[in-house]
Each structure stands twice: as structure tokens, then as C-alpha cells.
Amino acid sequence: MSALAPVYLDYAATTPVDPRVAAAMTECLTLTGVFGNPASQHHYGRLARARVESARAQVAALIGAAAPQIIWTSGATESNNLAILGTARAAARLGKHIITARSEHKAVLDPCRRLEQEGLRVSYLTPDRDGLIDPAQVRDALCADTVLVSIMHANNEIGVVQDIEAIAAHCHERDVPLHVDAAQSAGKLEIDLARSGIDLLSLTAHKLYGPKGIGALYVSPQRRARLQPLMFGGGHERGLRSGTLAVHQIVGFGLACELCGAERPADTARIEALRTRLWEGLRGIDGALLNGHPTRRVAGILNVSFPGVEGESLLLGLPELALSTGSACNSDSDEPSYVLRALGRSTELAQSSLRFSLGRFSRGEDVELALRAVRREVGRLRTVAP
């Protein structure tokens, strides 16, 4: 395997588009296909609109929702912003307090910091050493003027899964809406919004073998009137997200959700077996430390620290692998992972970590190649380290 074609081990950042999805998208891009603007009333617009609504139903089915509750966005970042900023600003007269966690994605933390600049208070809950938020922490942080709780389902760096249903129960006791970033869990874990108590849920296509640049926000019926849009200019998506819809991306997103729903049990079992095989091989490296709860995690994500080895140096020595030291959305920063620091890891341990993530197209040979490469490079770096 050459350095020009490294084994891909970064599925938590983005997945390759499934060929079946790509074929469906292509049909919506040409003169002989479904190219119309779905907002138009002519024949071509009606054909496109039918495809958009079919995809909306496919996305809704994956998470146990009704199709009208799905709002198209450009991805989970926009969905998170719409849910957080839109809810907080609409509820400005009712309260000015939000609850989230220190280990959230930047697409949640940055909107919260923006709201702090607008005069709101934000409580940042600290996870335990396994990365878990105790639902009682949420209960105890709720107060009279709390207008939103935002807790992600599965963490993008360490893969741990939060007890969302228990958190939702505490929120509903106080009539506080719960927003969940499900970018890493949709299509990989069962999500049933009919019973979970989630009010707002963010999705993105590129984490489940669909195209980049398209996502969705689930909005429960009782919260729709309490959500303020961020974009104006046409009243699309029931007035919550104006802009011409990208039909080819939406169609790809819908099919990706349908495929994940059908193939999730088999995919999960196979990927979990590969992840276990990878960890069993890595844990034999002296001092290797698993980050995150050992069992309460999505199948594909594995985050490991290698004491005495700097993560970026390790990456540079692994040209045959495509993986990361943390979130792809924070890849330009040389700061240690704030997620690992929130777990109580030292700066040195946080800087010595690698995130491996496996997916639908990962193979046993990829795991074996990764193990050989990491063992080689960790040994080499420790030999030359001062």
C-alpha cells in the first residue's frame, strides 16, 4: 500500500459515498434526469419535489419520526446552530440559561459561546473519566430560566454514547426542550424519536455514506412554533430554512438513510468485531490507554493514547494510514484535544492520542496493516525520544 493510497481509518470525520447513493444522485443532475427546482410549479419542479418528499420520508423513517418534522439544512453544523440559536433567541423573554457539556462538538460549543456574548448563561457539564454525563448532572443544573439543553448522542472523538432518554426525562419534567447532535449515531445506533423524548435532533449525510453538504434538523411538533429561523428569503422548509433545495444531495441523503436502516445490524456487528480486533492489537503496545467508556460506545470509533509519543509526529510517520488525532473540524489547531482534557487526561496524554474509526468499507486486512504500522512507528519514536 503506497502513501498515495493510504488505508482509510477516519470514518468519524467523513465516509465515502456509497456507490448506490452516488448513482441516485447523478440522476438528478442532467437534462434527462430530475433537474428541476422543487419550489417551481411546472412539471419539472413537481418531479423534483416528489423526490425531495420521498427522501424526507426516508430520513424520518431512520429515526422514527414523521416526514413533516424533517427540515433540510446544509449539515449538522447548520442544524446545531438552528436548534441552539433559534430556540434560545425565540425564548429570550422566558429565560436566558442553556445547559451543554464540555465534550460537545464545536458546532454546539461555538453557538453557545455566541449566546453568552448576547447575554445568556451557559452551564458546561463535565463528563466523568469515561466521557459520560450523568443524567443527574442535567437534572441538578436545570433552573427556572433554562430554555434549552443540548447533549450529543455519540461523541465524535471518543465514541461514547450518552443516556439520552434519561436526560430527556429530566428535561421534560421541567418542560425544557432537549437538542441532540446525532451526527455520529444516526444510522449506527437505533434512534426512535417516538419514545425518546428528544425535541430537536441534528443529522448529516456525510457520516452515513451520503454526500457532504446536506443535513437535516428534526423538530418536534410542539417545538416548531418556538424556533426562530436563521435564514430568510423565501419561506422554504415551512419558514425555518430559506434557500433553493439541492435535490441531488437530498436524494442521496434519503437513500443513504434507507440503506443504513436496512444494513445497520449487520454493519454494526462486523464493524464492532473489527474495532475489537484493532484494540486487542493496540493494547499490547506498552502503556496504550483507551479513551472513553469501554462498552458504551458506537461500534466504529476507537481513541487511544500512546504515552511518550506525540500524536502529530506519529501521524507523520504513518503515511500508509488515513486517520486523525481528533476532530476533523479542529484539525488546524495544534492544541491538545479539549474532549480528552474534559475527561481529565493530562496535556501530554491528550497530545499522544489517535482516533481510529472504521466503517462499512473497512476490512480485516486494513486492521492488520494499521496494527503493523502503529507498532512500528510507536517503537521508533520511543527509541529516538529524549
N, C-alpha and C positions, 0 to 999 in steps of 0.2 A: 504494500500500500504506500503510495507516494505522498509527499507532503502536499501535493496539489489536489489530492482527493482524500482528505482525512476521514476517518470513521466519525460519523455524526453522533455526538453524545450530548446534545443541547436541546432536547425536545421541550424542556420547560420554557425556553425562550421563544421558539417557533418551530412548527412542524412542517415538513414538506407537504405540498398539496397532494392529496390522494388523486391518482390518475382519473378515477371515475368522476371526481369533483371537477377536475380541470376540463374534462370533455363536456360536462354540462354547462360550464361557464362559457366555453368557446361558442356554443350555440347562440349565445345572447350578444354577440359582438359583430355580427356580419349582416349584410343586406338581406341575405336569405334566412336569417335567424330572427330571434325575438329582440329587436334592437330598439323598440320604441320607448318613449318616455312614459312611465306608468301613471303620470299625472295627466296625460293627454286623453281626450275623449274619443279620438279616432280609433280605427281598427287596430293599428299597431300598438297604440297606448293600452288598449284593453287587453291585448295579448300579453304585454309586459306586466300589466297589473295582476293578471291571473297568476303569472309565475311568482310575482312578489308575495301574493297572498298564500300561495301554496307553500313557499319557503317559510313564511311566518308561522304557518301551522306546523311545519316540520321542526322548527326551533322550539315552539311551545310544547310539542309532544315530548321532546327530550327532557324537559324539566317539569312536566306535569302541570302546565299552565294552559290557559285558553289563548287562542291566536290574537284576539284584540288587545291582550295585555303586553304584547311584544312591541317595542319601539326600536326602530333601526338607528344605529349610530355608526361612527367610524371605527369603533373598537372599544375595549374595556376601559381605556383611559377616558374617553369621552363619556361612556356610561357612568363611570365613577363620578366624574365631575358633575354630570347632570343630576345624579342621585343626591350627591352631597350638597353642592352649591344650590341646586334647585329646591331641595327640601328646606335647607336652613334659611334661605332668603325668603321663601314663601311663608315660613313660620316665624319671621322676625318679631312679630307682635306677641307671640306666645312664649318664646323663650330664646335663650342665647347660649345653650350648652350642648356640646356634642361629645360623644364617647367613641374612642377608637383604640387601637393597640400600637405600641411602638414598633411592632414587627410587620406592619402593613406595607403594601406596595406604595411606592412614591406617588402613584396615581390616586391614592387615598390621602396620604400624609400631606402632600402639597396643597390640595384643595382645603384641607383642614387648616393649614397654616395661613392660607389666603383668608379664610373666615376669621382667624384670630386678628388679622390686620383690620377686619371690618368690625371688630368689637365683640366677637363671640369668644367663649371659653371652651377649650378642648381638654378633656381628660384623656391622657395617653396611658393605657393599661400596660403593665409589664408582664410578659409571659414568664412561665417558670423555666427551669433549665432545659426542659424538653420542648419548649416552644409553645406550650399550651396556655390558653387563657381559661381560668376557672370561671364558669358562668356566674359564680357568686361575686366575682370581681365586678362584673357588669351590674348585677343587682345592687351592689353596695355603692356604685358610682352614680346610679340614676338619682336625679333630684327633680324638684318641681319644675324647673325650666329646661329640662333636657328635651331637645327636639329631634335627635337622631342618634342612633348607634350604628357604627359601621365596623364590622368584623369580617375578615376574609374567611372563606371556607377552607381552602388548602393553600399553604404558603408557597410562594414561587421559588424560594431559595432552599428551604429545608423540607418541604413536602408535608408538614404536619397538618392534621385535619382537626378543626375546632368543632366543639359540640354546639352546632348552630341551633338545633331545636331547643336545647335547654336555654340558650341565650335568648332565643325568640320568646320563650315562655315568660321570662322575666321582663322583657320589653313590653309584651302585651298586657301584663298585669298593670303597667303604668301608662298604657296607651302611647308608647313611644315607638315610632317606626324603626325597623331594622333593615339596614342595607348590607348586602353580602357581595363581595367580589368573588365570583365563581370562575374566574378565567382559567385557573389551574384544575378545577374539579369537574366542570361540565363535560360530559361525555366520558369521564373516568370514574366518577362516583355517582351513585343513584341520587337524584335530586327530585323530590316530589313536593312542589310548591302547594299542592292541595292540602298537605298536612304539616308542612314545616313551619308555617308562621312567618316566613320571610315576606317583607313588604316590597323590597326593591332588590334586584339581582342583576349583576353585570356579567356579560358574556362577551367572548371574542372568538372569531372563526379560526384565527391562525394558531390557536393552541389545540385544535381538534381536527387537523388535517384539511382545513379550509383555507381560503385566501386571506392575505393580510389586508387591512384597511376596512374591515366590516365587522361590526359587533351589534349588540342589542342590549337593551335595558328592559327587564321585566318590571312592570309597575302594577301592583295590586289595585283592584277597582276602587277600594276605599281611600287610596293614597293619590290617585290621579289628579284630583282637584287641588291637592296640596303640594303640587310640584310645579315650580316655575321654570319655564324653558330658558336655555342659554342662548339659543339662536332664533332669529326672527327673519321672516321674509317670504312667507308663502303658506304658512299654516300646515305644512306636511306633518305626517305622523301625529294626527289629532292635535296639532298645535304645539307639540312638545319638541319637535326637531325639524326645522325647516331645511329644505335643500333637495335637489333632484336626486332620486334614489339610483344607486349603482346596481342595476338589475343583475349583471353578470356576477357581481360579488355576493349579492343576496341569494341568488340561486345556488351558488357554490356553498354558502354558509348553510342553507337549508339542507342540501344533500349531505354535507359533512355531518350535520346533527343526526340525520336519519341513519347514516352508516354507523356512527358511534353508538346510537341506541341499540342497533341490531347486533353489533360486534363487541360491545363493551365487556360482557362476561368472559369471552374467550381471550380478548386482548388483555384484560386485566390479569387473568391467571398466567398468561405467558410472560407478560412484562414483569410481573411480580417475581416470577421464577428467575428471570434474568437479573433483576436487581439484587435478589438474594445471593445469586451466584457471584455477582460483582462484589458485594460487600464481604462475603466469605473470603474472597481472594484478597481484598484490600485490608481486611482486619489483621491479616498475617504480617503486614508491614509494621515494624516496631513503632508503637505509640499512636497508631491510627485511631482517630476518635470520630465516632458517628455523631453528627449534629442533628438534633431533633428526636422526637419520640420514636422508639424502635418499631412500634407496630401501628400507631395511629397516624398513618401517612398514606398519601396516594402511591400507587404502585411504582411509578416511573422515576421519582426523584430521590437521589442519594447525595447527601452533602457530607464530606469527610475532611477533617483537618489532619495534616501531617506535621507534627511539631518539628521544629528545626529546619523547615523548608518554607521559603517564601512562595506564595501561590503563583504570582505572576512569573517568577523565574521558572517554576515548574511547568506552567503553561507553555512558555517559550521553548522548553525542551521536549515538548510533545507535539511535534508537527503532524504526526500521524493521527492525532485526535482533534475533534472539534468539540470543545466543552468550555466551561467558564469558571470564574472564581466567585460568581454571584449573579445578581440580576443583570440581564442584558440591558435593562433601562438605566443601569448605573455603571455601565462598563467604561465610561470615560473618566471615572473617578478612581484615584489611587488610594482612597480611604478604605479602611477595613469595613467589611460588611456590617451595616448597622443592625441587621437582623440577628447576626451571631453575637454582636455586642449586647443586644437586648436580652439574649439568653444568659448573659453573664460570662461569655467567653472573653478571654484576655485579647488585647490588641494583637499579640503575636499569634495566638491560635486562630483568630479571625482572618489574619493575613495569610495563614498557611492552608486555607481551605479550598477545595474544589467542589463544584456542583456537577455531578453526572446525572443525566436524565435520559431515559430510554423510552422508546415509543413503538408504534405499530410496525415500523420497518427495521427495528433492531434485531440482530441475530446473535446466536451464541458465539459465532466467530468474532463479532465485534467486542464482546465482553472479554474474550481471551486475549485479543490484541491489546485492549485497554489495560488489562492486568499486567501484561508483559512490559508495556511501555511505562506505566506508572512505577512499577517496581524498579525498573532500570533507572529512571530519572531521579526518583527519591534517593536511591542508593548513591547515585553520582553526586547529587547536590549535597548530601550529608557528608560525603567524603571530602568535598572541597570547601565546605562551610568552615568559617573561623571558629 
